[in-house]
Amino acid sequence: AAWRIARDQIYGSRLASPPVQSEPVSSPSVAVAIPAYNEAEGIGGFLTEIDRAVAGNVASLRLIVVDDASTDNTREVVQSIGNELRADLELVVNSRNLGHGPTVLVGYRQAVQSGADLVLQVDGDGQFLGSDLRRLLVLLVDQAHAVSGVRRFRQDPWFRMVMTTALRTYVRQSFGVSARDPNCPLRGYEAPLLAELLGDLPDSCLIPNLYLTVLAASRGLALVEVDVSHRVRRGGSSQGTSWTEGRSPVPLSLVRFSARALIESRRFRRGLQQLSQRPT
């Protein structure tokens, strides 16, 4: 499925600009941005799976793992498998814990700077299949500018699925963008387009993938959405390492994060409105 937003549909035509043009590439160079936090139990197998699914179909593959100051041995696991992969493996380590959003941005920017033709992003918890990254890659090679996964049969705690449903409604009502999974952490972009979109995001934003969905729509792009498989994370906790907290049915840390993200998204929306009102 695909969707398209008219250029003047998001706060006027001031935000709209033609997509960055790039020549079709039949055998592209690819960089994959992979944020990780305390994923020692599963990240080695996940990186190996990505390598097997993608490396043989591209001119070059670079896996960029951004470790968000993990307290387990995630870094050691990543370093130990480098010689077993066909891909080039790069490990970036945050000096302190920044959180998921800023860490995703570090990975995106490192991927763009690598000079790759195409950039994919997937979280390091291994909830997707390597073959689904290859599916996104095929669509990008077939001249899609931006591609996003849609998680089928989600293997997540109930509160995460409720949040995604609420987020879909919020994005449609607040930004005029209809996307089935607007914050999905499996997606891909042509590198020149991604570089342009990243220029509109601050380093510290909490939900960059959602903003990238909105910004792509503001440029009149068709963001191709494709159903992808979803599995339980490859670590010990199905909730994820960021939200493990006591016996609360909904982790309080997630509630606090959601409140901060809502405030930030409203500020982002006001910024888009103000930009659209400036004279050209």
C-alpha positions in Angstrom: 0.0 0.0 0.0 1.1 3.6 -0.5 -0.1 7.0 0.4 0.5 10.4 -0.9 -0.1 13.8 0.7 -0.7 16.9 -1.5 2.0 19.5 -1.0 -0.3 22.1 0.3 -2.1 19.7 2.7 0.2 20.2 5.6 0.0 23.8 6.7 0.3 25.3 3.3 2.7 25.0 0.4 5.6 26.8 2.1 6.8 23.5 3.5 6.6 21.6 0.2 9.6 21.1 -1.9 10.4 18.7 -4.8 12.1 15.5 -3.6 15.8 15.3 -4.0 16.5 13.7 -7.4 18.9 10.8 -7.6 19.8 8.4 -10.4 18.4 4.9 -10.1 20.9 2.5 -8.7 20.6 -1.2 -9.6 23.3 -2.4 -7.2 23.5 0.2 -4.4 25.7 0.8 -1.5 23.6 0.5 1.7 24.1 1.6 5.3 21.9 0.3 8.1 21.5 2.5 11.2 21.0 0.3 14.3 20.4 1.9 17.7 21.0 -0.5 20.6 20.8 -0.5 24.4 21.4 -3.6 26.5 20.9 -6.0 23.6 23.8 -8.4 24.3 21.5 -11.4 24.3 20.2 -11.0 20.8 22.1 -8.5 18.7 24.8 -10.9 17.5 22.3 -13.2 15.9 20.3 -10.3 14.5 23.3 -8.7 12.8 24.3 -12.1 11.3 20.7 -12.5 9.9 20.8 -9.0 8.3 24.2 -9.7 6.8 23.0 -13.0 5.3 19.8 -11.4 3.9 21.2 -8.2 2.4 25.0 -8.4 1.8 24.8 -10.6 -1.3 22.3 -8.3 -3.0 24.1 -5.0 -2.8 27.4 -3.4 -3.9 28.4 -2.9 -0.3 26.8 -3.1 3.1 27.7 -1.2 6.2 26.1 -2.0 9.5 26.3 1.0 11.9 25.5 0.0 15.5 25.1 2.9 17.9 25.4 1.7 21.5 23.5 4.0 23.8 25.9 3.6 26.8 24.7 0.0 27.5 25.3 -1.4 30.9 25.7 -5.0 29.6 28.2 -6.4 27.2 26.5 -5.3 24.0 29.6 -3.6 22.7 31.7 -6.7 23.2 29.2 -8.9 21.4 29.1 -6.5 18.4 32.9 -6.3 18.3 33.3 -10.1 18.5 31.3 -10.9 15.3 32.8 -8.3 13.0 35.1 -10.8 11.3 32.2 -13.2 10.7 30.2 -10.8 8.5 30.5 -9.9 4.8 29.3 -6.4 5.7 31.5 -3.7 7.2 30.6 -3.3 10.8 30.9 0.1 12.6 30.4 0.6 16.3 29.6 4.0 17.6 29.3 4.4 21.4 27.5 7.3 23.1 29.5 8.7 25.9 26.3 8.8 28.0 22.8 7.4 27.7 20.9 9.7 25.3 17.7 7.7 24.8 16.3 6.1 21.7 15.4 9.1 19.6 18.8 10.9 19.7 20.6 7.6 19.3 18.5 6.9 16.1 19.6 10.3 14.8 23.3 9.5 15.5 22.9 6.4 13.4 21.1 8.1 10.6 23.7 10.9 10.3 26.5 8.4 10.5 24.9 6.4 7.7 24.4 9.5 5.5 28.1 10.5 6.1 29.2 7.0 5.0 28.4 7.9 1.4 25.9 5.1 1.0 23.2 5.4 -1.8 20.4 4.0 0.5 19.9 4.1 4.2 17.9 1.6 6.2 17.1 1.8 9.9 16.1 -0.9 12.3 16.3 -1.2 16.1 18.8 -3.5 17.6 16.3 -5.5 19.6 15.8 -7.9 16.7 12.0 -7.7 16.4 12.2 -7.8 12.6 13.5 -10.3 10.2 16.6 -9.8 8.0 14.5 -10.7 5.0 12.2 -7.8 5.6 15.1 -5.4 5.3 15.7 -6.9 1.9 12.1 -6.3 1.0 12.4 -2.6 1.8 15.7 -2.5 -0.2 14.0 -3.9 -3.3 11.3 -1.2 -3.2 14.0 1.5 -2.8 16.0 0.1 -5.7 12.7 0.2 -7.7 12.8 4.0 -7.3 10.7 4.5 -4.1 12.0 7.5 -2.3 11.1 6.4 1.2 9.7 3.1 2.6 8.3 2.2 6.0 7.4 -1.1 7.5 3.9 -1.8 9.0 4.1 -4.3 11.8 1.8 -7.3 11.3 0.7 -9.5 14.2 2.7 -7.4 16.7 4.5 -9.4 19.3 4.5 -6.5 21.9 2.9 -5.9 25.2 -0.7 -4.6 25.0 0.2 -1.1 26.0 2.6 -0.6 23.0 -0.1 -1.6 20.6 -2.6 0.7 22.2 -0.1 3.5 21.9 0.5 2.8 18.2 -3.3 3.0 17.5 -3.5 6.3 19.4 -0.5 7.7 17.6 -1.9 6.9 14.2 -5.0 8.9 15.1 -3.0 11.7 16.6 -0.8 12.0 13.5 -3.8 12.1 11.2 -5.7 14.7 13.2 -2.7 16.9 14.1 -0.6 16.7 10.9 -3.1 15.6 8.2 -0.9 12.5 7.5 -2.5 9.1 7.2 0.1 6.4 7.9 -0.7 2.9 9.3 2.5 2.7 11.5 3.9 6.3 11.5 6.7 5.6 14.0 7.8 2.2 12.8 11.5 1.5 13.5 12.0 -0.3 10.2 12.3 2.0 7.3 14.5 3.1 4.5 15.4 6.3 2.5 17.4 7.4 -0.5 20.4 9.0 1.2 20.1 12.5 -0.4 16.5 12.7 0.7 17.2 11.6 4.2 20.0 14.1 4.5 17.6 16.9 3.6 14.9 15.7 6.0 17.4 15.4 8.9 18.3 19.0 8.4 14.9 19.9 9.8 15.3 17.9 13.0 17.1 18.8 16.3 19.7 16.4 17.7 17.7 15.8 20.8 14.2 15.0 19.4 12.5 12.0 21.0 10.5 10.6 18.1 12.5 11.3 14.9 10.9 8.5 12.8 7.5 10.0 13.3 8.8 13.5 12.3 10.5 12.0 9.2 7.1 10.5 8.2 5.5 14.0 8.5 8.3 15.8 6.8 8.3 13.3 3.8 4.6 13.9 3.4 5.1 17.6 3.5 7.3 17.3 0.4 4.5 15.5 -1.5 6.3 12.2 -1.4 4.6 8.8 -1.6 5.9 6.9 1.4 5.5 3.3 0.5 4.2 1.2 3.4 4.8 -2.5 3.3 3.6 -5.2 5.7 6.5 -6.8 7.6 6.8 -9.6 10.1 7.2 -8.9 13.8 8.5 -11.2 16.5 9.3 -11.0 20.2 12.5 -9.2 20.9 15.6 -11.3 21.0 16.4 -10.5 24.6 15.1 -11.5 28.0 12.2 -9.0 28.4 9.4 -8.6 25.9 8.8 -5.1 27.2 12.2 -3.9 26.1 15.2 -2.7 28.1 14.0 0.9 28.1 10.7 0.2 29.8 11.4 -2.5 32.4 10.1 -1.2 35.7 8.7 -2.9 38.7 5.2 -4.4 38.7 3.3 -1.6 37.1 1.1 -2.9 34.2 2.2 0.1 32.2 5.8 1.2 33.0 5.8 4.7 34.5 9.0 5.5 32.5 7.0 5.0 29.3 4.2 7.2 30.6 6.6 10.0 31.3 8.3 9.5 28.0 4.9 9.7 26.2 4.0 12.9 28.0 7.4 14.5 26.9 7.0 13.3 23.4 3.4 14.8 23.2 4.7 18.2 24.3 7.6 18.0 21.9 5.3 17.0 19.0 3.1 20.0 19.6 6.1 22.2 19.5 7.2 20.6 16.3 3.7 21.2 14.8 3.8 24.9 15.8 7.2 25.1 14.1 5.8 23.7 10.9 2.8 26.1 11.0 5.1 29.1 11.6 7.3 28.0 8.7 4.4 27.6 6.4 3.2 31.2 7.1 6.5 32.8 6.2 6.5 34.7 2.9 8.3 32.9 0.1 
